[in-house]
Amino acid sequence: MKKLKNGQIVRVLWYDAFMADSGWIDKKDLERKGTYPVQTIGFVIGRSKKYLVLAGDKSPSAYSRVFHIPLGMIEHIKKI
């Protein structure tokens, strides 16, 4: 991941987790077809060894709509 600075606005393409249908699932059906791509736009407010942290909104003293996106699920980041 390239150098991202806190406060930058970015668009992140990442793949979200999914849950299989409820009930019994045959072993041959465990690997689901397709993925769940997500685009999140927000302010970079932090990063850890596991997550990129974005906020959808910010004020001088607080954040809202905070997303912790797993680094391993990120496909692409674009600075806006």
C-alpha positions in Angstrom: 0.0 0.0 0.0 1.4 3.3 -1.0 2.0 6.0 1.4 -1.4 7.3 2.6 -1.6 10.3 4.9 -4.2 10.8 7.5 -6.9 13.1 6.2 -6.6 12.1 2.5 -9.8 11.1 0.8 -9.6 7.7 -1.0 -11.8 5.2 -2.8 -11.0 1.7 -1.8 -12.1 -1.4 -3.8 -12.2 -4.4 -1.5 -14.0 -7.7 -1.1 -16.4 -8.2 1.8 -17.0 -11.4 3.6 -20.1 -13.4 2.9 -22.2 -15.9 4.7 -23.5 -19.1 3.0 -27.2 -19.7 3.0 -28.6 -21.0 6.3 -29.2 -24.7 6.8 -27.2 -27.7 5.7 -24.7 -27.1 3.0 -23.2 -29.9 0.9 -19.4 -30.0 1.0 -19.2 -29.6 -2.8 -21.1 -26.3 -2.5 -18.8 -24.7 0.1 -16.8 -22.7 -2.5 -19.3 -20.1 -3.6 -19.2 -18.7 -7.1 -18.7 -14.9 -7.3 -17.4 -12.3 -4.9 -18.8 -9.3 -3.1 -16.8 -6.3 -4.3 -17.4 -3.1 -2.3 -16.3 0.5 -2.9 -15.8 2.7 0.1 -15.0 6.4 0.0 -13.7 8.1 3.0 -11.0 10.0 4.9 -7.9 8.0 5.9 -7.8 8.1 9.7 -5.4 5.3 10.5 -3.7 2.0 9.6 -2.6 -1.0 11.6 -0.9 -4.2 10.7 -4.4 -5.6 9.8 -6.6 -2.8 8.8 -7.0 0.4 6.8 -9.3 2.7 8.8 -11.5 5.2 7.0 -14.1 7.6 8.2 -17.1 8.7 6.1 -17.5 11.9 8.1 -15.3 14.0 10.3 -15.5 17.0 12.6 -12.7 18.8 14.4 -13.0 16.4 17.3 -14.8 13.3 16.1 -15.5 10.8 13.3 -18.5 8.9 12.1 -19.2 5.9 9.8 -15.8 4.4 10.6 -14.7 1.4 8.5 -11.9 -1.0 9.4 -11.1 -2.6 6.1 -8.9 -5.8 6.3 -5.7 -5.1 4.3 -5.8 -8.6 2.8 -9.1 -7.9 1.2 -8.1 -4.6 -0.6 -7.9 -4.8 -4.3 -7.2 -1.2 -5.2 -6.9 2.3 -3.5 -7.3 5.5 -5.4 -6.5 8.9 -4.0 -9.3 11.4 -4.7 
